[in-house]
Amino acid sequence: MTRTNPYKWGNLLLFLGVIAVNTLSVVLPLGGNSTAEISDRYHTYLTPAGYAFSIWSLIYLLLAGFIIYQFRSDTGGRDSVQRIGIWFMLSCLFNMGWLLLWHYLYIELSLVAMVLLLISLIVIYRKTCFIADPTTGEKWLVKLPFSLYLGWISVATIVNVSVVLVKNDWGGFGLSGPFWAVIMLCVGAVLAVLVSFPYRDSIYPLVFVWAYIAIAIEHKDTNEVYFTGLIAAGLLLLYSIWLLLTPRRSRSRY
């Protein structure tokens, strides 16, 4: 008997909910505040250039591919889909929660929602990384979407933390804003390596490359942030290429 994913309808409905809330956040916008206006209100040295957020279109397109994949009779019952369980639905709830809290200016609570979203994606990511001998469909519609999604939310969490600190007039222990930005860029780069290396995942650090270039462009007048962003992006790009060209280790070694 062919297995089906018991969560497929919940995944579909909550994903459509995410798309609907995202659409309302732009069209209305929610709370009367656009994302750009809030970003400008709490501008930090880690705020990326506006074009960087276009990555959401690719993320949602790939997630739509995952939704279709888990509905197909020949793929929806695969272990790679079944193992994700309720975690995708939870990630959708946290995504919507973050958007609502952010647009209604509950900035501190939005960070809580963002962290919960990050945790849910970490769980999914680990499950997708242990797919043995993934098919082409699993590579493109299960592994790729969540590598990209987790990468962006990892960067977004760092930025969200900086927004909360700016909003609450954090003094930075006497250190300047650019100095702290440099520290966080370096921490983020190390995180990108630590997360991706065990799984030979070249996609996760590429998201940091995208974000760091956008951060550098946004802060081109602040030399410390500009050069740190570009150098870190360059190193991570080389690292991603190296991962791509390096043979994948045996699963038994993990």
C-alpha atoms as an extended CHARMM CRD file, in Angstrom:
* protein
*
       254  EXT
         1         1  MET       CA              0.0000000000        0.0000000000        0.0000000000  PROA      1               0.0000000000
         2         2  THR       CA              1.3720000000        3.4120000000       -0.9930000000  PROA      2               0.0000000000
         3         3  ARG       CA              2.0780000000        5.6930000000        1.9560000000  PROA      3               0.0000000000
         4         4  THR       CA              1.0250000000        9.3180000000        1.9350000000  PROA      4               0.0000000000
         5         5  ASN       CA              2.1960000000       12.1920000000        4.0620000000  PROA      5               0.0000000000
         6         6  PRO       CA             -0.3800000000       12.6150000000        6.8720000000  PROA      6               0.0000000000
         7         7  TYR       CA              0.6400000000       16.2510000000        7.2610000000  PROA      7               0.0000000000
         8         8  LYS       CA              0.3090000000       17.2420000000        3.6070000000  PROA      8               0.0000000000
         9         9  TRP       CA             -2.9530000000       19.1890000000        3.9570000000  PROA      9               0.0000000000
        10        10  GLY       CA             -1.7670000000       20.9500000000        7.0980000000  PROA      10              0.0000000000
        11        11  ASN       CA              1.4710000000       21.8190000000        5.3160000000  PROA      11              0.0000000000
        12        12  LEU       CA             -0.4630000000       23.2080000000        2.3550000000  PROA      12              0.0000000000
        13        13  LEU       CA             -2.9320000000       25.2670000000        4.3850000000  PROA      13              0.0000000000
        14        14  LEU       CA             -0.3210000000       26.7960000000        6.6620000000  PROA      14              0.0000000000
        15        15  PHE       CA              2.0090000000       27.5130000000        3.7440000000  PROA      15              0.0000000000
        16        16  LEU       CA             -0.8530000000       29.3260000000        2.0120000000  PROA      16              0.0000000000
        17        17  GLY       CA             -1.3350000000       31.1890000000        5.2950000000  PROA      17              0.0000000000
        18        18  VAL       CA              2.2950000000       32.3070000000        5.1710000000  PROA      18              0.0000000000
        19        19  ILE       CA              1.8660000000       33.5430000000        1.5980000000  PROA      19              0.0000000000
        20        20  ALA       CA             -1.3480000000       35.3600000000        2.5700000000  PROA      20              0.0000000000
        21        21  VAL       CA              0.2300000000       37.1020000000        5.5830000000  PROA      21              0.0000000000
        22        22  ASN       CA              3.2560000000       38.0700000000        3.4820000000  PROA      22              0.0000000000
        23        23  THR       CA              0.9700000000       39.4930000000        0.8100000000  PROA      23              0.0000000000
        24        24  LEU       CA             -1.0220000000       41.4770000000        3.3760000000  PROA      24              0.0000000000
        25        25  SER       CA              2.2040000000       42.8040000000        4.8940000000  PROA      25              0.0000000000
        26        26  VAL       CA              2.9700000000       44.3860000000        1.5320000000  PROA      26              0.0000000000
        27        27  VAL       CA             -0.4960000000       45.3300000000        0.2560000000  PROA      27              0.0000000000
        28        28  LEU       CA             -2.0380000000       46.8320000000        3.3990000000  PROA      28              0.0000000000
        29        29  PRO       CA              0.6040000000       46.9100000000        4.9760000000  PROA      29              0.0000000000
        30        30  LEU       CA             -0.0110000000       45.1520000000        8.2970000000  PROA      30              0.0000000000
        31        31  GLY       CA             -0.0210000000       47.5640000000       11.2430000000  PROA      31              0.0000000000
        32        32  GLY       CA              0.2980000000       50.4380000000        8.7960000000  PROA      32              0.0000000000
        33        33  ASN       CA              4.0560000000       49.8550000000        8.6810000000  PROA      33              0.0000000000
        34        34  SER       CA              5.9480000000       48.5150000000        5.6910000000  PROA      34              0.0000000000
        35        35  THR       CA              8.9840000000       46.3200000000        6.2290000000  PROA      35              0.0000000000
        36        36  ALA       CA             11.2030000000       49.0470000000        4.7580000000  PROA      36              0.0000000000
        37        37  GLU       CA              9.8010000000       51.6870000000        7.1220000000  PROA      37              0.0000000000
        38        38  ILE       CA             10.4360000000       49.5000000000       10.1670000000  PROA      38              0.0000000000
        39        39  SER       CA             13.9090000000       48.6710000000        8.9200000000  PROA      39              0.0000000000
        40        40  ASP       CA             14.6660000000       52.3750000000        8.4890000000  PROA      40              0.0000000000
        41        41  ARG       CA             13.2600000000       53.1730000000       11.9320000000  PROA      41              0.0000000000
        42        42  TYR       CA             15.5940000000       50.6750000000       13.5880000000  PROA      42              0.0000000000
        43        43  HSD       CA             18.4740000000       50.8500000000       11.1620000000  PROA      43              0.0000000000
        44        44  THR       CA             21.5840000000       49.0190000000       12.3590000000  PROA      44              0.0000000000
        45        45  TYR       CA             25.0580000000       48.3990000000       10.9970000000  PROA      45              0.0000000000
        46        46  LEU       CA             23.8970000000       44.8960000000       10.0490000000  PROA      46              0.0000000000
        47        47  THR       CA             20.8530000000       46.0250000000        8.0560000000  PROA      47              0.0000000000
        48        48  PRO       CA             21.3220000000       44.7750000000        4.4620000000  PROA      48              0.0000000000
        49        49  ALA       CA             20.4360000000       46.6740000000        1.3060000000  PROA      49              0.0000000000
        50        50  GLY       CA             16.7660000000       46.3240000000        0.4130000000  PROA      50              0.0000000000
        51        51  TYR       CA             17.3380000000       44.0890000000       -2.6070000000  PROA      51              0.0000000000
        52        52  ALA       CA             18.6190000000       41.3070000000       -0.3150000000  PROA      52              0.0000000000
        53        53  PHE       CA             15.0650000000       40.5460000000        0.8180000000  PROA      53              0.0000000000
        54        54  SER       CA             14.1720000000       39.4230000000       -2.7150000000  PROA      54              0.0000000000
        55        55  ILE       CA             15.6110000000       36.0610000000       -1.6500000000  PROA      55              0.0000000000
        56        56  TRP       CA             12.2230000000       35.4130000000       -0.0320000000  PROA      56              0.0000000000
        57        57  SER       CA             10.7230000000       34.9490000000       -3.5100000000  PROA      57              0.0000000000
        58        58  LEU       CA             13.1460000000       32.1070000000       -4.2230000000  PROA      58              0.0000000000
        59        59  ILE       CA             12.6120000000       30.5690000000       -0.7930000000  PROA      59              0.0000000000
        60        60  TYR       CA              8.8330000000       30.5360000000       -1.1720000000  PROA      60              0.0000000000
        61        61  LEU       CA              9.0750000000       29.2190000000       -4.7370000000  PROA      61              0.0000000000
        62        62  LEU       CA             11.1940000000       26.2870000000       -3.5510000000  PROA      62              0.0000000000
        63        63  LEU       CA              8.8980000000       25.6720000000       -0.5790000000  PROA      63              0.0000000000
        64        64  ALA       CA              5.9780000000       25.5410000000       -3.0180000000  PROA      64              0.0000000000
        65        65  GLY       CA              7.9520000000       22.8730000000       -4.8370000000  PROA      65              0.0000000000
        66        66  PHE       CA              8.2650000000       20.9540000000       -1.5700000000  PROA      66              0.0000000000
        67        67  ILE       CA              4.4970000000       21.2030000000       -1.0380000000  PROA      67              0.0000000000
        68        68  ILE       CA              3.8400000000       19.7620000000       -4.4940000000  PROA      68              0.0000000000
        69        69  TYR       CA              6.4810000000       17.0620000000       -3.9830000000  PROA      69              0.0000000000
        70        70  GLN       CA              4.8810000000       15.8290000000       -0.7570000000  PROA      70              0.0000000000
        71        71  PHE       CA              1.4830000000       15.6190000000       -2.4660000000  PROA      71              0.0000000000
        72        72  ARG       CA              2.6360000000       13.3190000000       -5.2450000000  PROA      72              0.0000000000
        73        73  SER       CA              1.7110000000        9.6720000000       -4.6980000000  PROA      73              0.0000000000
        74        74  ASP       CA              5.1470000000        8.4180000000       -5.7040000000  PROA      74              0.0000000000
        75        75  THR       CA              7.1420000000       10.7970000000       -3.4920000000  PROA      75              0.0000000000
        76        76  GLY       CA              4.8900000000       11.9530000000       -0.6390000000  PROA      76              0.0000000000
        77        77  GLY       CA              5.4240000000        8.7210000000        1.2560000000  PROA      77              0.0000000000
        78        78  ARG       CA              9.2120000000        8.7930000000        1.1260000000  PROA      78              0.0000000000
        79        79  ASP       CA             11.0480000000        8.8100000000        4.4520000000  PROA      79              0.0000000000
        80        80  SER       CA             12.6320000000       12.1600000000        3.5410000000  PROA      80              0.0000000000
        81        81  VAL       CA              9.1740000000       13.7500000000        3.6080000000  PROA      81              0.0000000000
        82        82  GLN       CA              7.6880000000       11.7100000000        6.4340000000  PROA      82              0.0000000000
        83        83  ARG       CA             10.4990000000       12.5550000000        8.8550000000  PROA      83              0.0000000000
        84        84  ILE       CA              9.7970000000       16.2720000000        8.6630000000  PROA      84              0.0000000000
        85        85  GLY       CA              6.5310000000       15.5860000000       10.4590000000  PROA      85              0.0000000000
        86        86  ILE       CA              4.8780000000       18.5860000000       12.0890000000  PROA      86              0.0000000000
        87        87  TRP       CA              7.9900000000       20.7550000000       11.9640000000  PROA      87              0.0000000000
        88        88  PHE       CA              7.1280000000       22.4020000000        8.6580000000  PROA      88              0.0000000000
        89        89  MET       CA              3.7090000000       23.3900000000       10.0010000000  PROA      89              0.0000000000
        90        90  LEU       CA              5.3490000000       24.8160000000       13.1110000000  PROA      90              0.0000000000
        91        91  SER       CA              7.7930000000       26.7990000000       10.9620000000  PROA      91              0.0000000000
        92        92  CYS       CA              4.8370000000       28.3010000000        9.0700000000  PROA      92              0.0000000000
        93        93  LEU       CA              3.1500000000       29.3300000000       12.3170000000  PROA      93              0.0000000000
        94        94  PHE       CA              6.3350000000       30.9620000000       13.6080000000  PROA      94              0.0000000000
        95        95  ASN       CA              6.8720000000       32.6860000000       10.2480000000  PROA      95              0.0000000000
        96        96  MET       CA              3.3870000000       34.2070000000       10.3680000000  PROA      96              0.0000000000
        97        97  GLY       CA              3.8420000000       35.0840000000       14.0360000000  PROA      97              0.0000000000
        98        98  TRP       CA              7.0770000000       36.9030000000       13.2970000000  PROA      98              0.0000000000
        99        99  LEU       CA              5.5140000000       38.9320000000       10.4930000000  PROA      99              0.0000000000
       100       100  LEU       CA              2.5410000000       39.9930000000       12.5990000000  PROA      100             0.0000000000
       101       101  LEU       CA              4.6570000000       40.9050000000       15.6290000000  PROA      101             0.0000000000
       102       102  TRP       CA              7.2020000000       42.7630000000       13.4750000000  PROA      102             0.0000000000
       103       103  HSD       CA              4.6380000000       44.8260000000       11.5940000000  PROA      103             0.0000000000
       104       104  TYR       CA              2.7420000000       45.7270000000       14.7490000000  PROA      104             0.0000000000
       105       105  LEU       CA              6.0720000000       46.8020000000       16.3000000000  PROA      105             0.0000000000
       106       106  TYR       CA              6.3130000000       44.1490000000       18.9930000000  PROA      106             0.0000000000
       107       107  ILE       CA              9.9950000000       43.9900000000       18.1640000000  PROA      107             0.0000000000
       108       108  GLU       CA             11.1880000000       42.0370000000       21.2060000000  PROA      108             0.0000000000
       109       109  LEU       CA              8.4360000000       39.4370000000       20.7970000000  PROA      109             0.0000000000
       110       110  SER       CA              9.2260000000       39.2160000000       17.0930000000  PROA      110             0.0000000000
       111       111  LEU       CA             12.7210000000       38.0900000000       18.0660000000  PROA      111             0.0000000000
       112       112  VAL       CA             11.1950000000       35.2860000000       20.1480000000  PROA      112             0.0000000000
       113       113  ALA       CA              9.1380000000       34.1840000000       17.1170000000  PROA      113             0.0000000000
       114       114  MET       CA             12.2400000000       34.3940000000       14.9290000000  PROA      114             0.0000000000
       115       115  VAL       CA             14.2330000000       32.1800000000       17.3060000000  PROA      115             0.0000000000
       116       116  LEU       CA             11.4100000000       29.6320000000       17.3650000000  PROA      116             0.0000000000
       117       117  LEU       CA             11.3420000000       29.6970000000       13.5560000000  PROA      117             0.0000000000
       118       118  LEU       CA             15.1050000000       29.1790000000       13.5480000000  PROA      118             0.0000000000
       119       119  ILE       CA             14.8150000000       26.1860000000       15.8930000000  PROA      119             0.0000000000
       120       120  SER       CA             12.0990000000       24.5600000000       13.7910000000  PROA      120             0.0000000000
       121       121  LEU       CA             14.2100000000       24.9730000000       10.6550000000  PROA      121             0.0000000000
       122       122  ILE       CA             17.2870000000       23.5410000000       12.3730000000  PROA      122             0.0000000000
       123       123  VAL       CA             15.2860000000       20.4140000000       13.1670000000  PROA      123             0.0000000000
       124       124  ILE       CA             14.0670000000       20.1240000000        9.5560000000  PROA      124             0.0000000000
       125       125  TYR       CA             17.5240000000       20.8490000000        8.1760000000  PROA      125             0.0000000000
       126       126  ARG       CA             19.1380000000       18.0880000000       10.2270000000  PROA      126             0.0000000000
       127       127  LYS       CA             16.4930000000       15.6490000000        9.0440000000  PROA      127             0.0000000000
       128       128  THR       CA             17.0910000000       16.5620000000        5.3900000000  PROA      128             0.0000000000
       129       129  CYS       CA             20.8610000000       16.3540000000        5.7590000000  PROA      129             0.0000000000
       130       130  PHE       CA             20.6440000000       12.6950000000        6.6990000000  PROA      130             0.0000000000
       131       131  ILE       CA             18.7470000000       11.6010000000        3.6000000000  PROA      131             0.0000000000
       132       132  ALA       CA             20.7180000000        8.6250000000        2.2920000000  PROA      132             0.0000000000
       133       133  ASP       CA             21.4270000000        8.7600000000       -1.4470000000  PROA      133             0.0000000000
       134       134  PRO       CA             18.9290000000       11.5440000000       -2.2250000000  PROA      134             0.0000000000
       135       135  THR       CA             17.1130000000       11.4530000000       -5.5390000000  PROA      135             0.0000000000
       136       136  THR       CA             17.1310000000       14.4510000000       -7.8620000000  PROA      136             0.0000000000
       137       137  GLY       CA             13.7120000000       15.4260000000       -6.5160000000  PROA      137             0.0000000000
       138       138  GLU       CA             14.9240000000       15.2350000000       -2.9200000000  PROA      138             0.0000000000
       139       139  LYS       CA             17.9840000000       17.3310000000       -3.7130000000  PROA      139             0.0000000000
       140       140  TRP       CA             15.9870000000       20.1160000000       -5.3560000000  PROA      140             0.0000000000
       141       141  LEU       CA             12.6760000000       20.0160000000       -3.4880000000  PROA      141             0.0000000000
       142       142  VAL       CA             13.5580000000       18.7800000000        0.0020000000  PROA      142             0.0000000000
       143       143  LYS       CA             17.2060000000       19.5510000000        0.7550000000  PROA      143             0.0000000000
       144       144  LEU       CA             17.6950000000       22.7820000000       -1.2250000000  PROA      144             0.0000000000
       145       145  PRO       CA             14.6160000000       24.6800000000        0.0670000000  PROA      145             0.0000000000
       146       146  PHE       CA             15.5000000000       24.1670000000        3.7090000000  PROA      146             0.0000000000
       147       147  SER       CA             19.2270000000       24.8610000000        3.2860000000  PROA      147             0.0000000000
       148       148  LEU       CA             18.3050000000       28.1880000000        1.7150000000  PROA      148             0.0000000000
       149       149  TYR       CA             15.5540000000       28.9180000000        4.2420000000  PROA      149             0.0000000000
       150       150  LEU       CA             17.7140000000       28.1180000000        7.2740000000  PROA      150             0.0000000000
       151       151  GLY       CA             20.5980000000       30.1540000000        5.8630000000  PROA      151             0.0000000000
       152       152  TRP       CA             18.4510000000       33.2590000000        5.4800000000  PROA      152             0.0000000000
       153       153  ILE       CA             16.7560000000       32.8890000000        8.8640000000  PROA      153             0.0000000000
       154       154  SER       CA             20.1800000000       32.4510000000       10.4760000000  PROA      154             0.0000000000
       155       155  VAL       CA             21.2460000000       35.8140000000        9.0750000000  PROA      155             0.0000000000
       156       156  ALA       CA             17.8520000000       37.3650000000        9.8210000000  PROA      156             0.0000000000
       157       157  THR       CA             18.0930000000       36.2840000000       13.4640000000  PROA      157             0.0000000000
       158       158  ILE       CA             21.4400000000       38.0630000000       13.8330000000  PROA      158             0.0000000000
       159       159  VAL       CA             19.9450000000       41.1920000000       12.2740000000  PROA      159             0.0000000000
       160       160  ASN       CA             16.8330000000       40.9310000000       14.4590000000  PROA      160             0.0000000000
       161       161  VAL       CA             19.0110000000       40.7590000000       17.5860000000  PROA      161             0.0000000000
       162       162  SER       CA             20.7990000000       43.9290000000       16.4940000000  PROA      162             0.0000000000
       163       163  VAL       CA             17.4340000000       45.6560000000       15.9210000000  PROA      163             0.0000000000
       164       164  VAL       CA             16.2660000000       44.7850000000       19.4440000000  PROA      164             0.0000000000
       165       165  LEU       CA             19.5150000000       46.1360000000       20.8870000000  PROA      165             0.0000000000
       166       166  VAL       CA             19.2410000000       49.3910000000       18.9160000000  PROA      166             0.0000000000
       167       167  LYS       CA             15.5980000000       49.8030000000       19.8910000000  PROA      167             0.0000000000
       168       168  ASN       CA             16.5290000000       49.4900000000       23.5610000000  PROA      168             0.0000000000
       169       169  ASP       CA             19.5200000000       51.8660000000       23.2570000000  PROA      169             0.0000000000
       170       170  TRP       CA             22.0680000000       49.2270000000       24.2250000000  PROA      170             0.0000000000
       171       171  GLY       CA             25.3880000000       50.8620000000       24.9860000000  PROA      171             0.0000000000
       172       172  GLY       CA             27.5560000000       48.0590000000       23.6100000000  PROA      172             0.0000000000
       173       173  PHE       CA             29.7970000000       48.0350000000       26.7100000000  PROA      173             0.0000000000
       174       174  GLY       CA             31.3630000000       51.2190000000       25.3950000000  PROA      174             0.0000000000
       175       175  LEU       CA             32.2580000000       49.7230000000       22.0100000000  PROA      175             0.0000000000
       176       176  SER       CA             31.0840000000       51.3730000000       18.8070000000  PROA      176             0.0000000000
       177       177  GLY       CA             28.2660000000       50.1070000000       16.6150000000  PROA      177             0.0000000000
       178       178  PRO       CA             30.5740000000       49.3480000000       13.6700000000  PROA      178             0.0000000000
       179       179  PHE       CA             32.8950000000       47.3720000000       15.9550000000  PROA      179             0.0000000000
       180       180  TRP       CA             30.0190000000       45.2020000000       17.1490000000  PROA      180             0.0000000000
       181       181  ALA       CA             28.8680000000       44.7590000000       13.5600000000  PROA      181             0.0000000000
       182       182  VAL       CA             32.3200000000       43.4650000000       12.6230000000  PROA      182             0.0000000000
       183       183  ILE       CA             32.1960000000       41.0170000000       15.5350000000  PROA      183             0.0000000000
       184       184  MET       CA             28.7620000000       39.7390000000       14.5190000000  PROA      184             0.0000000000
       185       185  LEU       CA             29.7790000000       39.4030000000       10.8730000000  PROA      185             0.0000000000
       186       186  CYS       CA             32.7290000000       37.2760000000       11.9480000000  PROA      186             0.0000000000
       187       187  VAL       CA             30.5540000000       35.2070000000       14.2820000000  PROA      187             0.0000000000
       188       188  GLY       CA             28.0600000000       34.6790000000       11.4660000000  PROA      188             0.0000000000
       189       189  ALA       CA             30.8140000000       33.5700000000        9.0860000000  PROA      189             0.0000000000
       190       190  VAL       CA             32.0930000000       31.0380000000       11.6250000000  PROA      190             0.0000000000
       191       191  LEU       CA             28.5120000000       29.8240000000       12.1200000000  PROA      191             0.0000000000
       192       192  ALA       CA             28.1270000000       29.3500000000        8.3700000000  PROA      192             0.0000000000
       193       193  VAL       CA             31.2030000000       27.0970000000        8.3430000000  PROA      193             0.0000000000
       194       194  LEU       CA             30.3150000000       25.1310000000       11.4750000000  PROA      194             0.0000000000
       195       195  VAL       CA             26.7880000000       24.3650000000       10.2920000000  PROA      195             0.0000000000
       196       196  SER       CA             27.6160000000       23.4800000000        6.6890000000  PROA      196             0.0000000000
       197       197  PHE       CA             30.9150000000       21.6090000000        7.0170000000  PROA      197             0.0000000000
       198       198  PRO       CA             29.6660000000       18.3540000000        8.5970000000  PROA      198             0.0000000000
       199       199  TYR       CA             27.0910000000       17.9560000000        5.8000000000  PROA      199             0.0000000000
       200       200  ARG       CA             29.1780000000       19.3370000000        2.9260000000  PROA      200             0.0000000000
       201       201  ASP       CA             26.3500000000       21.7930000000        2.2710000000  PROA      201             0.0000000000
       202       202  SER       CA             27.4830000000       24.4860000000       -0.1610000000  PROA      202             0.0000000000
       203       203  ILE       CA             24.1080000000       26.2620000000       -0.2230000000  PROA      203             0.0000000000
       204       204  TYR       CA             23.9020000000       27.3550000000        3.4340000000  PROA      204             0.0000000000
       205       205  PRO       CA             27.0760000000       29.5210000000        3.3580000000  PROA      205             0.0000000000
       206       206  LEU       CA             26.1000000000       30.9570000000       -0.0420000000  PROA      206             0.0000000000
       207       207  VAL       CA             23.1350000000       32.6340000000        1.6540000000  PROA      207             0.0000000000
       208       208  PHE       CA             25.5890000000       34.3930000000        3.9650000000  PROA      208             0.0000000000
       209       209  VAL       CA             27.5510000000       35.5190000000        0.8850000000  PROA      209             0.0000000000
       210       210  TRP       CA             24.3560000000       37.0610000000       -0.5170000000  PROA      210             0.0000000000
       211       211  ALA       CA             23.5240000000       38.7670000000        2.7750000000  PROA      211             0.0000000000
       212       212  TYR       CA             27.0540000000       39.9930000000        3.5290000000  PROA      212             0.0000000000
       213       213  ILE       CA             27.4470000000       41.6430000000        0.1350000000  PROA      213             0.0000000000
       214       214  ALA       CA             24.1040000000       43.4080000000        0.7200000000  PROA      214             0.0000000000
       215       215  ILE       CA             25.2480000000       44.5240000000        4.1790000000  PROA      215             0.0000000000
       216       216  ALA       CA             28.5170000000       45.8330000000        2.7390000000  PROA      216             0.0000000000
       217       217  ILE       CA             26.6880000000       47.7610000000        0.0080000000  PROA      217             0.0000000000
       218       218  GLU       CA             24.2610000000       49.2800000000        2.5210000000  PROA      218             0.0000000000
       219       219  HSD       CA             27.1690000000       50.4530000000        4.7100000000  PROA      219             0.0000000000
       220       220  LYS       CA             29.7270000000       51.3750000000        2.0760000000  PROA      220             0.0000000000
       221       221  ASP       CA             30.4570000000       54.6080000000        3.9700000000  PROA      221             0.0000000000
       222       222  THR       CA             31.4540000000       52.6690000000        7.0960000000  PROA      222             0.0000000000
       223       223  ASN       CA             34.8030000000       51.1610000000        6.1960000000  PROA      223             0.0000000000
       224       224  GLU       CA             34.9340000000       48.5600000000        8.9840000000  PROA      224             0.0000000000
       225       225  VAL       CA             31.5700000000       47.0740000000        8.0560000000  PROA      225             0.0000000000
       226       226  TYR       CA             32.0770000000       47.4650000000        4.3160000000  PROA      226             0.0000000000
       227       227  PHE       CA             35.4180000000       45.6840000000        4.1010000000  PROA      227             0.0000000000
       228       228  THR       CA             34.5580000000       43.0380000000        6.6900000000  PROA      228             0.0000000000
       229       229  GLY       CA             31.3590000000       42.2200000000        4.8180000000  PROA      229             0.0000000000
       230       230  LEU       CA             33.1190000000       41.9460000000        1.4630000000  PROA      230             0.0000000000
       231       231  ILE       CA             36.0910000000       39.9540000000        2.7680000000  PROA      231             0.0000000000
       232       232  ALA       CA             33.8570000000       37.5470000000        4.6940000000  PROA      232             0.0000000000
       233       233  ALA       CA             31.6240000000       37.1510000000        1.6390000000  PROA      233             0.0000000000
       234       234  GLY       CA             34.6390000000       36.4030000000       -0.5470000000  PROA      234             0.0000000000
       235       235  LEU       CA             36.0220000000       33.8090000000        1.8570000000  PROA      235             0.0000000000
       236       236  LEU       CA             32.6430000000       32.1350000000        2.2620000000  PROA      236             0.0000000000
       237       237  LEU       CA             32.2050000000       32.0570000000       -1.5100000000  PROA      237             0.0000000000
       238       238  LEU       CA             35.5340000000       30.2610000000       -1.9000000000  PROA      238             0.0000000000
       239       239  TYR       CA             34.5630000000       27.9280000000        0.9280000000  PROA      239             0.0000000000
       240       240  SER       CA             31.2030000000       27.1530000000       -0.7530000000  PROA      240             0.0000000000
       241       241  ILE       CA             32.9550000000       26.3610000000       -4.0380000000  PROA      241             0.0000000000
       242       242  TRP       CA             35.3780000000       24.1020000000       -2.1650000000  PROA      242             0.0000000000
       243       243  LEU       CA             32.4750000000       22.2510000000       -0.5460000000  PROA      243             0.0000000000
       244       244  LEU       CA             30.8100000000       21.8460000000       -3.9230000000  PROA      244             0.0000000000
       245       245  LEU       CA             33.9450000000       20.3580000000       -5.4470000000  PROA      245             0.0000000000
       246       246  THR       CA             34.8610000000       18.1760000000       -2.4760000000  PROA      246             0.0000000000
       247       247  PRO       CA             33.5110000000       14.6170000000       -2.5520000000  PROA      247             0.0000000000
       248       248  ARG       CA             30.7690000000       14.0600000000        0.0040000000  PROA      248             0.0000000000
       249       249  ARG       CA             31.8110000000       12.0190000000        3.0100000000  PROA      249             0.0000000000
       250       250  SER       CA             30.2620000000        8.6970000000        3.8310000000  PROA      250             0.0000000000
       251       251  ARG       CA             27.2110000000        8.9900000000        6.0740000000  PROA      251             0.0000000000
       252       252  SER       CA             28.7720000000        6.4990000000        8.4720000000  PROA      252             0.0000000000
       253       253  ARG       CA             31.4180000000        9.0540000000        9.3840000000  PROA      253             0.0000000000
       254       254  TYR       CA             28.8980000000       11.5800000000       10.7330000000  PROA      254             0.0000000000
